[in-house]
């Protein structure tokens, strides 16, 4: 259940584009054609699926405070957290270089259409954001890290393919001249982000119901305890009054 929740949350609720607006440079530049957007989106999925688990291993066994205990007890106090950015970016750059070699070998047309934006995946803030979010959210296992990387990549893939499909269609629409190009693209992106915000309620509805039920139980217990106290107080007053009258 935890894997399913994390997977769908990383795609719809914590979407890199619509929730955090990360990777917008490639999102806007390479979303003019669906075929090009699909190629770049697949490359982003691959890079995130590889780099997030690798960076999780680096964080767990090298960068965190006390992560070097596997080398010996004398290394327990070492904290290499200040190297997180350097190590994460180095891992990402290595994987992007691998993707670039593969795409150039098997799809030269896609390689030429992506142009400079393929190697720029190395500095795509969505890629680095996936590793940093993984670290800040303290994802517990390697499987969850892999799940989060794939889900985040799919979320970015859906975002760029969706906007590319819309941009291909609006070429034949009567868009006002001042809004043509990036203007209407920003408006559509904002509307899509608002739409994706609605998915948040789908995953938090159960928690809210449980919270409300807990609140109702607490209020019920308070009312019951208050009523018991009032009854006991009334009984004591009546007994005290009866004793006084007898005296």
DAHU-V145385 format. One record per residue. N is the residue number from 1. RES is the residue in one letter. SS is DSSP state (2 for helix, 1 for strand, 0 for the rest). PSI is psi in whole degrees, -180 to 180 (NA if undefined). D_LAST is the distance of its C-alpha to the last C-alpha in Angstrom with 2 decimals. Layout:
BEGIN
n & res & ss & psi & d_last
N & RES & SS & PSI & D_LAST
N & RES & SS & PSI & D_LAST
END
This chain:
BEGIN
n & res & ss & psi & d_last
1 & X & 0 & -38 & 70.65
2 & X & 2 & -39 & 70.56
3 & X & 2 & -43 & 74.36
4 & X & 2 & -44 & 74.47
5 & X & 2 & -45 & 71.81
6 & X & 2 & -39 & 73.57
7 & X & 2 & -52 & 76.95
8 & X & 2 & -31 & 76.04
9 & X & 2 & -40 & 73.92
10 & X & 2 & -25 & 76.86
11 & X & 2 & -50 & 79.16
12 & X & 2 & -46 & 77.15
13 & X & 2 & -49 & 74.04
14 & X & 0 & 43 & 75.38
15 & X & 0 & 132 & 78.96
16 & X & 0 & -34 & 81.05
17 & X & 0 & -53 & 82.74
18 & X & 0 & -21 & 80.21
19 & X & 0 & -38 & 77.04
20 & X & 0 & -7 & 78.45
21 & X & 0 & 45 & 81.95
22 & X & 0 & 145 & 83.61
23 & X & 0 & 28 & 87.31
24 & X & 2 & -27 & 88.08
25 & X & 2 & -51 & 91.57
26 & X & 2 & -36 & 92.91
27 & X & 2 & -40 & 90.83
28 & X & 2 & -35 & 92.60
29 & X & 2 & -32 & 96.05
30 & X & 0 & 17 & 96.62
31 & X & 0 & 27 & 95.00
32 & X & 0 & -26 & 98.05
33 & X & 0 & 141 & 99.19
34 & X & 2 & -39 & 97.17
35 & X & 2 & -42 & 99.59
36 & X & 2 & -39 & 99.23
37 & X & 2 & -39 & 95.44
38 & X & 2 & -43 & 95.24
39 & X & 2 & -47 & 97.34
40 & X & 2 & -38 & 95.28
41 & X & 2 & -40 & 92.00
42 & X & 2 & -39 & 93.14
43 & X & 2 & -39 & 94.10
44 & X & 2 & -41 & 90.65
45 & X & 2 & -46 & 88.97
46 & X & 2 & -46 & 91.20
47 & X & 2 & -44 & 90.58
48 & X & 2 & -39 & 86.78
49 & X & 2 & -27 & 86.69
50 & X & 2 & -44 & 88.56
51 & X & 2 & -36 & 87.28
52 & X & 2 & -48 & 83.51
53 & X & 2 & -39 & 83.41
54 & X & 2 & -43 & 85.89
55 & X & 2 & -28 & 83.86
56 & X & 2 & -42 & 80.71
57 & X & 2 & -43 & 82.48
58 & X & 2 & -41 & 83.58
59 & X & 2 & -41 & 80.05
60 & X & 2 & -36 & 78.46
61 & X & 2 & 4 & 81.07
62 & X & 2 & -42 & 82.51
63 & X & 2 & -34 & 80.69
64 & X & 0 & 159 & 76.96
65 & X & 0 & 126 & 75.39
66 & X & 0 & 6 & 75.77
67 & X & 2 & -18 & 78.07
68 & X & 2 & 15 & 80.84
69 & X & 2 & -22 & 79.03
70 & X & 2 & -16 & 81.48
71 & X & 2 & -18 & 84.11
72 & X & 0 & 157 & 82.17
73 & X & 2 & -23 & 78.95
74 & X & 2 & -13 & 80.68
75 & X & 2 & 9 & 80.82
76 & X & 0 & -28 & 77.10
77 & X & 0 & 0 & 76.47
78 & X & 0 & 139 & 79.27
79 & X & 0 & 109 & 78.40
80 & X & 0 & 27 & 81.35
81 & X & 2 & -26 & 79.41
82 & X & 2 & -12 & 81.57
83 & X & 2 & 6 & 84.48
84 & X & 2 & -50 & 82.82
85 & X & 2 & -45 & 84.81
86 & X & 2 & -46 & 88.12
87 & X & 2 & -41 & 87.66
88 & X & 2 & -45 & 86.43
89 & X & 2 & -37 & 89.30
90 & X & 2 & -42 & 91.83
91 & X & 2 & -45 & 90.66
92 & X & 2 & -45 & 90.79
93 & X & 2 & -38 & 94.25
94 & X & 2 & -46 & 95.57
95 & X & 2 & -37 & 94.38
96 & X & 2 & -38 & 95.72
97 & X & 2 & -39 & 99.09
98 & X & 2 & -44 & 99.07
99 & X & 2 & -43 & 98.26
100 & X & 2 & -42 & 101.03
101 & X & 2 & -43 & 103.57
102 & X & 2 & -46 & 102.57
103 & X & 2 & -42 & 102.69
104 & X & 2 & -33 & 106.03
105 & X & 2 & -45 & 107.47
106 & X & 2 & -17 & 106.37
107 & X & 0 & 77 & 105.99
108 & X & 2 & -34 & 108.24
109 & X & 2 & -43 & 107.76
110 & X & 2 & -39 & 103.96
111 & X & 2 & -42 & 104.48
112 & X & 2 & -35 & 106.72
113 & X & 2 & -34 & 104.40
114 & X & 2 & -35 & 101.35
115 & X & 0 & -134 & 103.40
116 & X & 2 & -17 & 101.57
117 & X & 2 & -18 & 98.13
118 & X & 2 & -53 & 98.43
119 & X & 2 & -22 & 98.59
120 & X & 2 & -6 & 96.01
121 & X & 2 & -29 & 93.43
122 & X & 2 & -31 & 93.15
123 & X & 2 & 17 & 91.56
124 & X & 0 & 122 & 89.74
125 & X & 2 & -22 & 86.19
126 & X & 2 & -36 & 84.90
127 & X & 2 & -49 & 86.35
128 & X & 2 & -35 & 84.85
129 & X & 2 & -36 & 81.60
130 & X & 2 & -44 & 81.26
131 & X & 2 & -39 & 81.39
132 & X & 2 & -38 & 79.10
133 & X & 2 & -39 & 76.48
134 & X & 2 & -41 & 76.74
135 & X & 2 & -45 & 76.04
136 & X & 2 & -31 & 73.20
137 & X & 0 & -2 & 71.40
138 & X & 0 & 54 & 71.71
139 & X & 0 & 132 & 73.22
140 & X & 0 & -36 & 72.58
141 & X & 0 & 163 & 75.61
142 & X & 2 & -37 & 79.34
143 & X & 2 & -42 & 79.13
144 & X & 2 & -36 & 76.64
145 & X & 2 & -43 & 78.89
146 & X & 2 & -43 & 81.87
147 & X & 2 & -46 & 79.85
148 & X & 2 & -40 & 78.82
149 & X & 2 & -46 & 82.42
150 & X & 2 & -44 & 83.87
151 & X & 2 & -42 & 81.20
152 & X & 2 & -40 & 81.67
153 & X & 2 & -42 & 85.42
154 & X & 2 & -39 & 85.17
155 & X & 2 & -44 & 82.95
156 & X & 2 & -38 & 85.58
157 & X & 2 & -48 & 88.31
158 & X & 2 & -38 & 86.67
159 & X & 2 & -48 & 86.23
160 & X & 2 & -35 & 89.86
161 & X & 2 & -39 & 91.33
162 & X & 2 & -46 & 89.23
163 & X & 2 & -32 & 90.28
164 & X & 2 & -42 & 93.90
165 & X & 2 & -40 & 93.98
166 & X & 2 & -41 & 92.59
167 & X & 2 & -32 & 95.05
168 & X & 2 & -35 & 97.94
169 & X & 2 & -39 & 96.92
170 & X & 2 & -4 & 96.30
171 & X & 2 & -29 & 99.87
172 & X & 2 & 10 & 100.87
173 & X & 0 & 159 & 98.06
174 & X & 0 & 75 & 98.39
175 & X & 0 & 135 & 96.24
176 & X & 0 & 142 & 96.36
177 & X & 2 & -43 & 98.75
178 & X & 2 & -19 & 96.25
179 & X & 2 & -2 & 94.02
180 & X & 0 & 146 & 96.74
181 & X & 0 & -127 & 96.63
182 & X & 2 & -26 & 93.64
183 & X & 2 & -55 & 91.85
184 & X & 2 & -29 & 91.24
185 & X & 2 & -42 & 90.66
186 & X & 2 & -40 & 87.75
187 & X & 2 & -46 & 86.27
188 & X & 2 & -41 & 86.54
189 & X & 2 & -42 & 85.05
190 & X & 2 & -41 & 82.04
191 & X & 2 & -39 & 81.53
192 & X & 2 & -37 & 81.87
193 & X & 2 & -40 & 79.31
194 & X & 2 & -41 & 76.83
195 & X & 2 & -41 & 77.54
196 & X & 2 & -24 & 76.96
197 & X & 2 & -25 & 73.57
198 & X & 0 & -22 & 72.35
199 & X & 2 & -21 & 72.73
200 & X & 2 & -37 & 69.83
201 & X & 2 & -25 & 67.31
202 & X & 2 & -32 & 68.81
203 & X & 2 & -18 & 67.88
204 & X & 2 & -4 & 64.50
205 & X & 2 & -44 & 63.14
206 & X & 2 & -40 & 61.64
207 & X & 2 & -40 & 59.97
208 & X & 2 & -41 & 58.47
209 & X & 2 & -41 & 57.14
210 & X & 2 & -39 & 55.61
211 & X & 2 & -43 & 54.02
212 & X & 2 & -39 & 52.60
213 & X & 2 & -41 & 51.24
214 & X & 2 & -41 & 49.60
215 & X & 2 & -42 & 48.05
216 & X & 2 & -41 & 46.72
217 & X & 2 & -41 & 45.21
218 & X & 2 & -44 & 43.57
219 & X & 2 & -41 & 42.15
220 & X & 2 & -42 & 40.88
221 & X & 2 & -40 & 39.15
222 & X & 2 & -44 & 37.54
223 & X & 2 & -43 & 36.30
224 & X & 2 & -46 & 34.94
225 & X & 2 & -39 & 33.17
226 & X & 2 & -42 & 31.74
227 & X & 2 & -40 & 30.47
228 & X & 2 & -42 & 28.87
229 & X & 2 & -42 & 27.14
230 & X & 2 & -42 & 25.87
231 & X & 2 & -44 & 24.58
232 & X & 2 & -40 & 22.77
233 & X & 2 & -43 & 21.29
234 & X & 2 & -41 & 20.18
235 & X & 2 & -42 & 18.56
236 & X & 2 & -40 & 16.64
237 & X & 2 & -43 & 15.49
238 & X & 2 & -45 & 14.43
239 & X & 2 & -43 & 12.50
240 & X & 2 & -40 & 10.78
241 & X & 2 & -42 & 10.01
242 & X & 2 & -42 & 8.73
243 & X & 2 & -39 & 6.34
244 & X & 2 & -43 & 5.19
245 & X & 2 & -39 & 5.43
246 & X & 2 & -41 & 3.80
247 & X & 0 & NA & 0.00
END
